[in-house]
């Protein structure tokens, strides 16, 4: 009985859409620190969100539960697309957590900004910078249970450790807003 060879990038079709999403349209292929570049994309999305919230507040648009629900839905959509794309990418590249897959950093960074209870309207340049620094720190240090989350199968493992880092950063950002600002 012949044992089938494992699938390699040369034997399976290239998952172009999954690779585009996982690398955030090539951002993950930037040299040296692709995770930091992925986090910068998440921070840029946070800046856009803060600007939209500020613009809405100036026009009388209240920061309602519906807006927060929409923000949560966008985060869940990015997380879901990330799990799918990271699963396909890890299979294709034969790597458990390829450095070029940075959709996890985008998702975690958005969790860091959206998860704190101070409210999205509090996202100013100080909050954005602090949230970025906190997230990157927790992403690198991987406090419990982030390191364990890496061992989840496929895209879940790629994404989950950054979700944990995002939650820790969100708590840190909330604490700073609550007690220092």
For each residue, the residues with C-beta under 8 A, 3 or more apart:
1:
2:
3:
4:
5: 8 11
6: 94
7: 11 12 91
8: 5 11 12 94
9: 12 14 92 93 94
10:
11: 5 7 8
12: 7 8 9 91 92
13:
14: 9 19 92
15: 18 19 88 89 92
16: 19 20
17: 20 21 85
18: 15 21 22 84 85 87 88 89 92
19: 14 15 16 22 23 85 88 89 92
20: 16 17 23 25 26 85
21: 17 18 24 25 81 82 84 85 103
22: 18 19 28 82 85 86 88 89 98 100 101 102 103
23: 19 20 26 27 28 29 89 100 101 102 103
24: 21 27 28 38 41 102 103 106
25: 20 21
26: 20 23 29 30
27: 23 24 30 34 37 38 41 102
28: 22 23 24 34 37 38 98 99 100 101 102
29: 23 26 34 100
30: 26 27 33 34 37
31: 34
32:
33: 30 36 37
34: 27 28 29 30 31 37 38 99 100 102
35: 38 39 99 102 105 136 139
36: 33 39 40 105 136
37: 27 28 30 33 34 40 41 102
38: 24 27 28 34 35 41 42 102 103 104 105 106 109
39: 35 36 42 43 102 105 106 108 109 132 135 136 139
40: 36 37 43 44 132
41: 24 27 37 38 44 45 102 105 106 109
42: 38 39 45 46 105 106 107 108 109 110 112 113 135
43: 39 40 46 47 109 128 131 132
44: 40 41 47 48
45: 41 42 48 49 106 109 110
46: 42 43 49 50 109 110 113 123 128 131
47: 43 44 50 51 128
48: 44 45 51 52
49: 45 46 52 53 71 113 114 120 123
50: 46 47 53 54 120 123 124 127 128
51: 47 48 54 55
52: 48 49 55 56
53: 49 50 56 57 63 67 120 121 123
54: 50 51 57 58 121
55: 51 52 58 59
56: 52 53 59 61 63 67
57: 53 54 60 61 63 121
58: 54 55
59: 55 56
60: 57
61: 56 57 67
62:
63: 53 56 57 67 68 119 120 121
64: 67 68
65: 68 69
66: 69 70
67: 53 56 61 63 64 70 71 120
68: 63 64 65 71 72 120
69: 65 66 72 73
70: 66 67 73 74
71: 49 67 68 74 75 114 120
72: 68 69 75 76 114
73: 69 70 76 77
74: 70 71 77 78 110
75: 71 72 78 79 107 110 111 114
76: 72 73 79 80
77: 73 74 80 81
78: 74 75 81 82 103 106 107 110
79: 75 76 82 83 107 159 163
80: 76 77 83 84
81: 21 77 78 84 85 103
82: 21 22 78 79 85 86 103 104 106 107 155 158 159
83: 79 80 86 87 154 155 156 158 159
84: 18 21 80 81 87 88 155
85: 17 18 19 20 21 22 81 82 88 89 101 103 155
86: 22 82 83 89 90 101 103 104 154 155 158 159
87: 18 83 84 90 91 154 155 156 158
88: 15 18 19 22 84 85 91 92 155
89: 15 18 19 22 23 85 86 92 93 98 100 101 155
90: 86 87 93 94 95 96 97 98 101 154 155 158
91: 7 12 87 88 94 154
92: 9 12 14 15 18 19 88 89
93: 9 89 90 98 100
94: 6 8 9 90 91
95: 90 98
96: 90 150 157 158
97: 90 101 150 157 158
98: 22 28 89 90 93 95 101
99: 28 34 35
100: 22 23 28 29 34 89 93
101: 22 23 28 85 86 89 90 97 98 104 158
102: 22 23 24 27 28 34 35 37 38 39 41 105 106
103: 21 22 23 24 38 78 81 82 85 86 106 107 159
104: 38 82 86 101 107 108 158 159 161 162
105: 35 36 38 39 41 42 102 108 109 139 162
106: 24 38 39 41 42 45 78 82 102 103 109 110
107: 42 75 78 79 82 103 104 110 111 159 162 163 166
108: 39 42 104 105 111 112 135 139 162 163 165 166 169
109: 38 39 41 42 43 45 46 105 106 112 113 131 132 135 166
110: 42 45 46 74 75 78 106 107 113 114 166
111: 75 107 108 114 115 163 166 167 169 170
112: 42 108 109 115 116 131 132 134 135 165 166 169 170 173
113: 42 46 49 109 110 116 120 123 127 128 131 170 173
114: 49 71 72 75 110 111 120 170
115: 111 112 166 167 170 171 174
116: 112 113 122 170 171 173 174 177
117: 174
118: 122 173 174 177 178
119: 63 122
120: 49 50 53 63 67 68 71 113 114 123
121: 53 54 57 63
122: 116 118 119 127 177 181
123: 46 49 50 53 113 120 127 128 131
124: 50 127 128
125: 128 129
126: 129 130 181
127: 50 113 122 123 124 130 131 173 177
128: 43 46 47 50 113 123 124 125 131 132
129: 125 126 132 133
130: 126 127 133 134 172 173 176
131: 43 46 109 112 113 123 127 128 134 135 169 170 173
132: 39 40 43 109 112 128 129 135 136
133: 129 130 136 137
134: 112 130 131 137 138 168 169 172 173
135: 39 42 108 109 112 131 132 138 139 165 166 169
136: 35 36 39 132 133 139 140
137: 133 134 140 141 169
138: 134 135 141 142 143 146 164 165 166 168 169 172
139: 35 39 105 108 135 136 142 146 161 162 165
140: 136 137
141: 137 138
142: 138 139 146 147 150 161 164 165
143: 138 146 147 164 168
144: 147 148
145: 148 149 164
146: 138 139 142 143 149 150 160 161 162 164 165 168
147: 142 143 144 150 161
148: 144 145 151
149: 145 146 152 157 160 161 163 164
150: 96 97 142 146 147 157 158 160 161
151: 148 157
152: 149 156 157 160
153: 156 157
154: 83 86 87 90 91 157 158
155: 82 83 84 85 86 87 88 89 90 158 159
156: 83 87 152 153 159 160
157: 96 97 149 150 151 152 153 154 160 161
158: 82 83 86 87 90 96 97 101 104 150 154 155 161 162
159: 79 82 83 86 103 104 107 155 156 162 163
160: 146 149 150 152 156 157 163 164
161: 104 139 142 146 147 149 150 157 158 164 165
162: 104 105 107 108 139 146 158 159 165 166
163: 79 107 108 111 149 159 160 166 167
164: 138 142 143 145 146 149 160 161 167 168
165: 108 112 135 138 139 142 146 161 162 168 169
166: 107 108 109 110 111 112 115 135 138 162 163 169 170
167: 111 115 163 164 170 171
168: 134 138 143 146 164 165 171 172
169: 108 111 112 131 134 135 137 138 165 166 172 173
170: 111 112 113 114 115 116 131 166 167 173 174
171: 115 116 167 168 174 175
172: 130 134 138 168 169 175 176
173: 112 113 116 118 127 130 131 134 169 170 176 177
174: 115 116 117 118 170 171 177 178
175: 171 172 178 179
176: 130 172 173 179 180 181
177: 116 118 122 127 173 174 180 181
178: 118 174 175
179: 175 176
180: 176 177
181: 122 126 176 177
